[in-house]
Amino acid sequence: MIRINSITLLSVILFLFSTLAGAAQDLIPTTRVSKGKLIAPELNEVSGIIASDANPGSFWMHNDSGDKARIFLVDSSANLLQIVNLEGIIAIDMEEIGKFKRDGKNYLVLGDIGDNRGLRKDIRLYILEEPVREQSGKKEILIKSSQIQTIILHHDGKARDAEAFFIDPLDNRFYLISKREFKSIVYSADIFQEVEKHTLKPVITLPFTFVTAADISPAGDAILIKNLTNIYYWSRPFNESIQHSLSKPYKRLAYQQEPQGEAITFDQFGKTFFTVSERPFGLDSYLYQYNFSKPKN
């Protein structure tokens, strides 16, 4: 999350550096379509989005700091379908949502990973089986605390602010991307290893900064990483490591800037992608779909 009164000269310099880094690469054309305006008052500061597998054609969204521990099911026209509250969870700074499959079931991962001042001793992920929308018309449902798994992570060294992660569908390994370094760093952890606390290990440094969102395609063959001004794309050949893929030159996808766009997701099939923005100063927010021809690295 960005507060205008907290943007420092350093932040501006990092932002400009990121813009220049993107401009140095070939731009892949895209076609943007507005799917609908977010009108539900609950969706006032959307910071994360992921395409739903259990509810085809819908999306899970969440707000960032200041909201309760809850997620929202939204249809492809940006209409709020259902609110899912998470029992027993204290939300600090929810910044990203991801997903994975295990034993034939769909799971969501809600990331309480924001740390603007770099002071948190640990960050947390909350894992739950993806809910299927109740057709009774009930607006809100509750997921019991017994149905939510908490994963605790920390950095081996200085704490890092982050707003982006994804889970590799090939091996379910977790990748988190820092935000505020001069160049963003990708960290990784095996979050399904049975330990009390997981240590995030650096994997690779990216040639840009201020990352606010990321996603990987359902087949694991493409990666998207986004900051406020650019969307970066990597193709990933079968069985290539994430580190190797991200070490290659990226492609930049044409992106029309949103008021405060901090969320991105591939569609359920990995063919297109969607973005959505927060609502700074009461500005309107829309669900946008981007169509493009997949480039090859």
Contacts in CASP RR format, 6 or more apart in sequence:
PFRMAT RR
TARGET T0000
AUTHOR 0000-0000-0000
METHOD contacts of the structure
MODEL  1
MIRINSITLLSVILFLFSTLAGAAQDLIPTTRVSKGKLIAPELNEVSGII
ASDANPGSFWMHNDSGDKARIFLVDSSANLLQIVNLEGIIAIDMEEIGKF
KRDGKNYLVLGDIGDNRGLRKDIRLYILEEPVREQSGKKEILIKSSQIQT
IILHHDGKARDAEAFFIDPLDNRFYLISKREFKSIVYSADIFQEVEKHTL
KPVITLPFTFVTAADISPAGDAILIKNLTNIYYWSRPFNESIQHSLSKPY
KRLAYQQEPQGEAITFDQFGKTFFTVSERPFGLDSYLYQYNFSKPKN
1 45 0 8 1.000
1 47 0 8 1.000
1 64 0 8 1.000
1 65 0 8 1.000
1 93 0 8 1.000
1 95 0 8 1.000
1 114 0 8 1.000
1 116 0 8 1.000
1 163 0 8 1.000
1 262 0 8 1.000
1 278 0 8 1.000
2 260 0 8 1.000
4 280 0 8 1.000
6 116 0 8 1.000
11 180 0 8 1.000
11 210 0 8 1.000
14 180 0 8 1.000
14 182 0 8 1.000
14 209 0 8 1.000
14 210 0 8 1.000
15 209 0 8 1.000
15 210 0 8 1.000
15 228 0 8 1.000
15 229 0 8 1.000
17 182 0 8 1.000
17 208 0 8 1.000
17 209 0 8 1.000
18 208 0 8 1.000
18 209 0 8 1.000
18 210 0 8 1.000
18 227 0 8 1.000
18 228 0 8 1.000
18 229 0 8 1.000
18 230 0 8 1.000
19 229 0 8 1.000
19 230 0 8 1.000
21 207 0 8 1.000
21 208 0 8 1.000
21 230 0 8 1.000
22 208 0 8 1.000
22 229 0 8 1.000
22 230 0 8 1.000
22 232 0 8 1.000
22 252 0 8 1.000
25 249 0 8 1.000
25 250 0 8 1.000
25 251 0 8 1.000
25 252 0 8 1.000
26 251 0 8 1.000
26 252 0 8 1.000
27 252 0 8 1.000
27 253 0 8 1.000
27 254 0 8 1.000
28 233 0 8 1.000
28 251 0 8 1.000
28 252 0 8 1.000
28 253 0 8 1.000
28 254 0 8 1.000
28 292 0 8 1.000
28 293 0 8 1.000
28 295 0 8 1.000
29 254 0 8 1.000
29 292 0 8 1.000
30 253 0 8 1.000
30 254 0 8 1.000
30 255 0 8 1.000
30 290 0 8 1.000
30 291 0 8 1.000
30 292 0 8 1.000
31 290 0 8 1.000
31 291 0 8 1.000
31 292 0 8 1.000
32 256 0 8 1.000
32 288 0 8 1.000
32 289 0 8 1.000
32 290 0 8 1.000
33 288 0 8 1.000
33 289 0 8 1.000
33 290 0 8 1.000
33 291 0 8 1.000
34 286 0 8 1.000
34 287 0 8 1.000
34 288 0 8 1.000
35 76 0 8 1.000
35 77 0 8 1.000
35 78 0 8 1.000
35 274 0 8 1.000
35 286 0 8 1.000
35 287 0 8 1.000
35 288 0 8 1.000
35 289 0 8 1.000
36 77 0 8 1.000
36 78 0 8 1.000
36 286 0 8 1.000
36 287 0 8 1.000
37 78 0 8 1.000
37 284 0 8 1.000
37 285 0 8 1.000
37 286 0 8 1.000
37 287 0 8 1.000
38 46 0 8 1.000
38 74 0 8 1.000
38 78 0 8 1.000
38 276 0 8 1.000
38 279 0 8 1.000
38 284 0 8 1.000
38 285 0 8 1.000
38 286 0 8 1.000
38 287 0 8 1.000
39 78 0 8 1.000
39 79 0 8 1.000
40 72 0 8 1.000
40 79 0 8 1.000
40 80 0 8 1.000
42 63 0 8 1.000
42 72 0 8 1.000
42 80 0 8 1.000
42 83 0 8 1.000
43 61 0 8 1.000
43 63 0 8 1.000
43 72 0 8 1.000
43 74 0 8 1.000
43 80 0 8 1.000
43 285 0 8 1.000
44 63 0 8 1.000
44 278 0 8 1.000
44 279 0 8 1.000
45 63 0 8 1.000
45 64 0 8 1.000
45 66 0 8 1.000
45 67 0 8 1.000
45 278 0 8 1.000
45 279 0 8 1.000
46 61 0 8 1.000
46 62 0 8 1.000
46 63 0 8 1.000
46 262 0 8 1.000
46 263 0 8 1.000
46 276 0 8 1.000
46 277 0 8 1.000
46 278 0 8 1.000
46 279 0 8 1.000
46 285 0 8 1.000
47 62 0 8 1.000
47 63 0 8 1.000
47 64 0 8 1.000
47 94 0 8 1.000
47 95 0 8 1.000
47 96 0 8 1.000
47 163 0 8 1.000
47 262 0 8 1.000
47 263 0 8 1.000
47 278 0 8 1.000
48 61 0 8 1.000
48 62 0 8 1.000
48 64 0 8 1.000
48 95 0 8 1.000
48 96 0 8 1.000
48 97 0 8 1.000
48 213 0 8 1.000
48 262 0 8 1.000
48 263 0 8 1.000
48 276 0 8 1.000
49 59 0 8 1.000
49 60 0 8 1.000
49 61 0 8 1.000
49 97 0 8 1.000
49 263 0 8 1.000
49 264 0 8 1.000
49 265 0 8 1.000
49 274 0 8 1.000
49 275 0 8 1.000
49 276 0 8 1.000
50 59 0 8 1.000
50 60 0 8 1.000
50 97 0 8 1.000
50 98 0 8 1.000
50 99 0 8 1.000
50 108 0 8 1.000
50 215 0 8 1.000
50 265 0 8 1.000
51 57 0 8 1.000
51 58 0 8 1.000
51 59 0 8 1.000
51 265 0 8 1.000
51 266 0 8 1.000
51 267 0 8 1.000
51 268 0 8 1.000
51 274 0 8 1.000
52 58 0 8 1.000
52 59 0 8 1.000
52 60 0 8 1.000
52 73 0 8 1.000
52 130 0 8 1.000
52 268 0 8 1.000
53 99 0 8 1.000
53 101 0 8 1.000
53 106 0 8 1.000
53 130 0 8 1.000
53 268 0 8 1.000
54 106 0 8 1.000
54 130 0 8 1.000
54 131 0 8 1.000
54 132 0 8 1.000
55 73 0 8 1.000
55 81 0 8 1.000
55 130 0 8 1.000
55 132 0 8 1.000
55 133 0 8 1.000
56 268 0 8 1.000
57 75 0 8 1.000
57 76 0 8 1.000
57 268 0 8 1.000
58 73 0 8 1.000
58 74 0 8 1.000
58 75 0 8 1.000
58 76 0 8 1.000
58 81 0 8 1.000
58 133 0 8 1.000
59 73 0 8 1.000
59 74 0 8 1.000
59 75 0 8 1.000
59 76 0 8 1.000
59 265 0 8 1.000
59 274 0 8 1.000
59 287 0 8 1.000
60 71 0 8 1.000
60 72 0 8 1.000
60 73 0 8 1.000
60 74 0 8 1.000
60 97 0 8 1.000
60 108 0 8 1.000
60 130 0 8 1.000
61 71 0 8 1.000
61 72 0 8 1.000
61 74 0 8 1.000
61 97 0 8 1.000
61 263 0 8 1.000
61 276 0 8 1.000
62 70 0 8 1.000
62 71 0 8 1.000
62 72 0 8 1.000
62 94 0 8 1.000
62 97 0 8 1.000
62 110 0 8 1.000
63 94 0 8 1.000
64 93 0 8 1.000
64 94 0 8 1.000
64 95 0 8 1.000
64 114 0 8 1.000
64 262 0 8 1.000
64 278 0 8 1.000
65 91 0 8 1.000
65 92 0 8 1.000
65 93 0 8 1.000
65 94 0 8 1.000
65 114 0 8 1.000
66 91 0 8 1.000
67 91 0 8 1.000
67 94 0 8 1.000
68 85 0 8 1.000
68 91 0 8 1.000
69 85 0 8 1.000
69 86 0 8 1.000
69 88 0 8 1.000
69 89 0 8 1.000
69 90 0 8 1.000
69 91 0 8 1.000
69 94 0 8 1.000
69 110 0 8 1.000
69 126 0 8 1.000
70 83 0 8 1.000
70 84 0 8 1.000
70 85 0 8 1.000
70 86 0 8 1.000
71 83 0 8 1.000
71 84 0 8 1.000
71 86 0 8 1.000
71 97 0 8 1.000
71 108 0 8 1.000
71 110 0 8 1.000
72 80 0 8 1.000
72 82 0 8 1.000
72 83 0 8 1.000
72 84 0 8 1.000
73 80 0 8 1.000
73 81 0 8 1.000
73 82 0 8 1.000
73 83 0 8 1.000
73 84 0 8 1.000
73 131 0 8 1.000
73 133 0 8 1.000
74 80 0 8 1.000
74 81 0 8 1.000
74 287 0 8 1.000
75 81 0 8 1.000
76 287 0 8 1.000
77 287 0 8 1.000
78 276 0 8 1.000
78 286 0 8 1.000
78 287 0 8 1.000
81 133 0 8 1.000
82 131 0 8 1.000
82 133 0 8 1.000
82 134 0 8 1.000
82 138 0 8 1.000
82 139 0 8 1.000
82 140 0 8 1.000
82 141 0 8 1.000
83 139 0 8 1.000
83 140 0 8 1.000
83 141 0 8 1.000
84 131 0 8 1.000
84 140 0 8 1.000
84 141 0 8 1.000
84 142 0 8 1.000
84 143 0 8 1.000
85 140 0 8 1.000
85 141 0 8 1.000
85 142 0 8 1.000
85 143 0 8 1.000
86 110 0 8 1.000
86 126 0 8 1.000
86 128 0 8 1.000
86 143 0 8 1.000
86 145 0 8 1.000
86 148 0 8 1.000
87 142 0 8 1.000
87 143 0 8 1.000
87 144 0 8 1.000
87 145 0 8 1.000
87 148 0 8 1.000
88 145 0 8 1.000
88 148 0 8 1.000
89 126 0 8 1.000
89 145 0 8 1.000
89 148 0 8 1.000
91 112 0 8 1.000
92 112 0 8 1.000
92 114 0 8 1.000
92 120 0 8 1.000
93 112 0 8 1.000
93 113 0 8 1.000
93 114 0 8 1.000
93 115 0 8 1.000
93 116 0 8 1.000
94 110 0 8 1.000
94 111 0 8 1.000
94 112 0 8 1.000
94 114 0 8 1.000
95 111 0 8 1.000
95 112 0 8 1.000
95 113 0 8 1.000
95 114 0 8 1.000
95 162 0 8 1.000
95 163 0 8 1.000
95 164 0 8 1.000
95 262 0 8 1.000
96 111 0 8 1.000
96 113 0 8 1.000
96 162 0 8 1.000
96 163 0 8 1.000
96 164 0 8 1.000
96 165 0 8 1.000
96 213 0 8 1.000
96 214 0 8 1.000
97 108 0 8 1.000
97 109 0 8 1.000
97 110 0 8 1.000
97 111 0 8 1.000
98 108 0 8 1.000
98 109 0 8 1.000
98 110 0 8 1.000
98 111 0 8 1.000
98 165 0 8 1.000
98 166 0 8 1.000
98 167 0 8 1.000
98 215 0 8 1.000
99 106 0 8 1.000
99 107 0 8 1.000
99 108 0 8 1.000
99 109 0 8 1.000
99 130 0 8 1.000
99 167 0 8 1.000
100 107 0 8 1.000
100 109 0 8 1.000
100 167 0 8 1.000
100 169 0 8 1.000
100 172 0 8 1.000
101 107 0 8 1.000
101 169 0 8 1.000
102 172 0 8 1.000
105 129 0 8 1.000
105 130 0 8 1.000
106 129 0 8 1.000
106 130 0 8 1.000
107 127 0 8 1.000
107 128 0 8 1.000
107 129 0 8 1.000
107 130 0 8 1.000
108 127 0 8 1.000
108 128 0 8 1.000
108 129 0 8 1.000
108 130 0 8 1.000
109 125 0 8 1.000
109 126 0 8 1.000
109 127 0 8 1.000
109 165 0 8 1.000
109 167 0 8 1.000
110 125 0 8 1.000
110 126 0 8 1.000
110 128 0 8 1.000
111 123 0 8 1.000
111 124 0 8 1.000
111 125 0 8 1.000
111 126 0 8 1.000
111 165 0 8 1.000
112 123 0 8 1.000
112 124 0 8 1.000
112 125 0 8 1.000
112 126 0 8 1.000
113 123 0 8 1.000
113 124 0 8 1.000
113 125 0 8 1.000
113 162 0 8 1.000
113 163 0 8 1.000
113 165 0 8 1.000
113 176 0 8 1.000
114 120 0 8 1.000
114 123 0 8 1.000
114 161 0 8 1.000
114 162 0 8 1.000
114 163 0 8 1.000
115 123 0 8 1.000
115 159 0 8 1.000
115 160 0 8 1.000
115 161 0 8 1.000
115 162 0 8 1.000
116 161 0 8 1.000
117 161 0 8 1.000
118 158 0 8 1.000
118 159 0 8 1.000
118 160 0 8 1.000
118 161 0 8 1.000
119 159 0 8 1.000
120 159 0 8 1.000
121 154 0 8 1.000
121 159 0 8 1.000
122 152 0 8 1.000
122 153 0 8 1.000
122 154 0 8 1.000
122 197 0 8 1.000
123 152 0 8 1.000
123 153 0 8 1.000
123 154 0 8 1.000
123 162 0 8 1.000
124 150 0 8 1.000
124 151 0 8 1.000
124 152 0 8 1.000
124 153 0 8 1.000
125 150 0 8 1.000
125 151 0 8 1.000
125 153 0 8 1.000
125 174 0 8 1.000
125 191 0 8 1.000
126 148 0 8 1.000
126 149 0 8 1.000
126 150 0 8 1.000
126 151 0 8 1.000
127 148 0 8 1.000
127 149 0 8 1.000
127 150 0 8 1.000
127 151 0 8 1.000
128 143 0 8 1.000
128 147 0 8 1.000
128 148 0 8 1.000
128 149 0 8 1.000
129 147 0 8 1.000
131 141 0 8 1.000
131 143 0 8 1.000
134 141 0 8 1.000
151 191 0 8 1.000
151 198 0 8 1.000
152 196 0 8 1.000
152 197 0 8 1.000
152 198 0 8 1.000
153 176 0 8 1.000
153 189 0 8 1.000
153 191 0 8 1.000
153 197 0 8 1.000
153 198 0 8 1.000
153 199 0 8 1.000
153 200 0 8 1.000
154 197 0 8 1.000
154 198 0 8 1.000
154 199 0 8 1.000
154 200 0 8 1.000
155 187 0 8 1.000
155 199 0 8 1.000
155 200 0 8 1.000
156 199 0 8 1.000
156 200 0 8 1.000
156 201 0 8 1.000
160 178 0 8 1.000
160 179 0 8 1.000
160 180 0 8 1.000
160 181 0 8 1.000
160 185 0 8 1.000
160 187 0 8 1.000
161 178 0 8 1.000
161 179 0 8 1.000
161 180 0 8 1.000
162 176 0 8 1.000
162 177 0 8 1.000
162 178 0 8 1.000
162 179 0 8 1.000
162 211 0 8 1.000
163 179 0 8 1.000
163 211 0 8 1.000
163 212 0 8 1.000
163 213 0 8 1.000
163 262 0 8 1.000
164 176 0 8 1.000
164 177 0 8 1.000
164 179 0 8 1.000
164 211 0 8 1.000
164 212 0 8 1.000
164 213 0 8 1.000
164 214 0 8 1.000
164 225 0 8 1.000
164 226 0 8 1.000
165 174 0 8 1.000
165 175 0 8 1.000
165 176 0 8 1.000
165 177 0 8 1.000
165 214 0 8 1.000
166 175 0 8 1.000
166 214 0 8 1.000
166 215 0 8 1.000
166 216 0 8 1.000
166 223 0 8 1.000
167 173 0 8 1.000
167 174 0 8 1.000
167 175 0 8 1.000
167 216 0 8 1.000
168 175 0 8 1.000
168 216 0 8 1.000
168 220 0 8 1.000
168 242 0 8 1.000
169 216 0 8 1.000
169 218 0 8 1.000
169 219 0 8 1.000
169 220 0 8 1.000
170 220 0 8 1.000
170 239 0 8 1.000
172 191 0 8 1.000
172 192 0 8 1.000
173 188 0 8 1.000
173 189 0 8 1.000
173 190 0 8 1.000
173 191 0 8 1.000
173 242 0 8 1.000
174 188 0 8 1.000
174 189 0 8 1.000
174 190 0 8 1.000
174 191 0 8 1.000
175 186 0 8 1.000
175 187 0 8 1.000
175 188 0 8 1.000
175 203 0 8 1.000
175 214 0 8 1.000
175 242 0 8 1.000
176 186 0 8 1.000
176 187 0 8 1.000
176 188 0 8 1.000
176 189 0 8 1.000
176 200 0 8 1.000
177 184 0 8 1.000
177 185 0 8 1.000
177 186 0 8 1.000
177 187 0 8 1.000
177 206 0 8 1.000
177 211 0 8 1.000
177 214 0 8 1.000
177 225 0 8 1.000
178 184 0 8 1.000
178 185 0 8 1.000
178 186 0 8 1.000
178 187 0 8 1.000
178 211 0 8 1.000
179 209 0 8 1.000
179 210 0 8 1.000
179 211 0 8 1.000
179 212 0 8 1.000
180 209 0 8 1.000
180 210 0 8 1.000
181 209 0 8 1.000
182 209 0 8 1.000
183 205 0 8 1.000
183 206 0 8 1.000
183 207 0 8 1.000
183 208 0 8 1.000
183 209 0 8 1.000
184 205 0 8 1.000
184 206 0 8 1.000
184 208 0 8 1.000
184 209 0 8 1.000
184 210 0 8 1.000
184 211 0 8 1.000
185 202 0 8 1.000
185 203 0 8 1.000
185 204 0 8 1.000
185 205 0 8 1.000
185 206 0 8 1.000
186 202 0 8 1.000
186 203 0 8 1.000
186 204 0 8 1.000
186 205 0 8 1.000
186 206 0 8 1.000
186 242 0 8 1.000
186 243 0 8 1.000
186 246 0 8 1.000
187 200 0 8 1.000
187 201 0 8 1.000
187 202 0 8 1.000
187 203 0 8 1.000
188 200 0 8 1.000
188 201 0 8 1.000
188 203 0 8 1.000
188 242 0 8 1.000
189 198 0 8 1.000
189 199 0 8 1.000
189 200 0 8 1.000
189 201 0 8 1.000
190 198 0 8 1.000
191 198 0 8 1.000
203 242 0 8 1.000
203 243 0 8 1.000
203 246 0 8 1.000
204 243 0 8 1.000
204 246 0 8 1.000
204 247 0 8 1.000
206 225 0 8 1.000
206 232 0 8 1.000
206 246 0 8 1.000
207 250 0 8 1.000
208 227 0 8 1.000
208 230 0 8 1.000
208 232 0 8 1.000
209 227 0 8 1.000
210 227 0 8 1.000
210 228 0 8 1.000
211 225 0 8 1.000
211 226 0 8 1.000
211 227 0 8 1.000
212 226 0 8 1.000
212 227 0 8 1.000
212 228 0 8 1.000
212 261 0 8 1.000
212 262 0 8 1.000
212 263 0 8 1.000
213 224 0 8 1.000
213 225 0 8 1.000
213 226 0 8 1.000
213 261 0 8 1.000
213 262 0 8 1.000
213 263 0 8 1.000
213 264 0 8 1.000
213 275 0 8 1.000
214 223 0 8 1.000
214 224 0 8 1.000
214 225 0 8 1.000
214 226 0 8 1.000
214 264 0 8 1.000
215 223 0 8 1.000
215 224 0 8 1.000
215 264 0 8 1.000
215 265 0 8 1.000
215 266 0 8 1.000
215 273 0 8 1.000
216 222 0 8 1.000
216 223 0 8 1.000
216 224 0 8 1.000
216 266 0 8 1.000
217 223 0 8 1.000
217 266 0 8 1.000
217 270 0 8 1.000
218 266 0 8 1.000
218 268 0 8 1.000
218 269 0 8 1.000
218 270 0 8 1.000
219 270 0 8 1.000
220 236 0 8 1.000
221 235 0 8 1.000
221 236 0 8 1.000
221 237 0 8 1.000
221 238 0 8 1.000
222 233 0 8 1.000
222 234 0 8 1.000
222 235 0 8 1.000
222 236 0 8 1.000
222 266 0 8 1.000
222 270 0 8 1.000
222 294 0 8 1.000
223 233 0 8 1.000
223 234 0 8 1.000
223 236 0 8 1.000
223 242 0 8 1.000
223 245 0 8 1.000
223 246 0 8 1.000
224 231 0 8 1.000
224 232 0 8 1.000
224 233 0 8 1.000
224 253 0 8 1.000
224 264 0 8 1.000
224 266 0 8 1.000
224 273 0 8 1.000
225 231 0 8 1.000
225 232 0 8 1.000
225 250 0 8 1.000
226 232 0 8 1.000
226 255 0 8 1.000
226 261 0 8 1.000
226 264 0 8 1.000
226 275 0 8 1.000
228 257 0 8 1.000
228 260 0 8 1.000
228 261 0 8 1.000
228 262 0 8 1.000
229 255 0 8 1.000
229 257 0 8 1.000
230 252 0 8 1.000
230 255 0 8 1.000
231 252 0 8 1.000
231 253 0 8 1.000
231 255 0 8 1.000
231 264 0 8 1.000
231 273 0 8 1.000
232 250 0 8 1.000
232 251 0 8 1.000
232 252 0 8 1.000
232 253 0 8 1.000
233 250 0 8 1.000
233 251 0 8 1.000
233 252 0 8 1.000
233 253 0 8 1.000
233 295 0 8 1.000
234 245 0 8 1.000
234 246 0 8 1.000
234 248 0 8 1.000
234 250 0 8 1.000
234 251 0 8 1.000
234 297 0 8 1.000
235 245 0 8 1.000
235 294 0 8 1.000
235 295 0 8 1.000
235 296 0 8 1.000
235 297 0 8 1.000
236 242 0 8 1.000
236 245 0 8 1.000
237 245 0 8 1.000
245 297 0 8 1.000
248 297 0 8 1.000
249 297 0 8 1.000
250 297 0 8 1.000
251 295 0 8 1.000
251 297 0 8 1.000
253 290 0 8 1.000
253 292 0 8 1.000
254 292 0 8 1.000
255 275 0 8 1.000
255 290 0 8 1.000
256 288 0 8 1.000
258 275 0 8 1.000
258 276 0 8 1.000
258 277 0 8 1.000
258 285 0 8 1.000
258 286 0 8 1.000
258 288 0 8 1.000
259 277 0 8 1.000
259 278 0 8 1.000
259 279 0 8 1.000
259 280 0 8 1.000
259 281 0 8 1.000
259 283 0 8 1.000
259 284 0 8 1.000
259 285 0 8 1.000
260 277 0 8 1.000
260 278 0 8 1.000
260 279 0 8 1.000
260 280 0 8 1.000
261 275 0 8 1.000
261 276 0 8 1.000
261 277 0 8 1.000
261 278 0 8 1.000
262 277 0 8 1.000
262 278 0 8 1.000
263 275 0 8 1.000
263 276 0 8 1.000
263 277 0 8 1.000
264 273 0 8 1.000
264 274 0 8 1.000
264 275 0 8 1.000
265 273 0 8 1.000
265 274 0 8 1.000
266 272 0 8 1.000
266 273 0 8 1.000
266 274 0 8 1.000
267 273 0 8 1.000
267 274 0 8 1.000
267 289 0 8 1.000
272 289 0 8 1.000
272 290 0 8 1.000
272 291 0 8 1.000
272 292 0 8 1.000
273 289 0 8 1.000
273 290 0 8 1.000
274 287 0 8 1.000
274 288 0 8 1.000
274 289 0 8 1.000
274 290 0 8 1.000
275 287 0 8 1.000
275 288 0 8 1.000
275 290 0 8 1.000
276 285 0 8 1.000
276 286 0 8 1.000
276 287 0 8 1.000
276 288 0 8 1.000
277 283 0 8 1.000
277 285 0 8 1.000
277 286 0 8 1.000
278 285 0 8 1.000
279 285 0 8 1.000
END
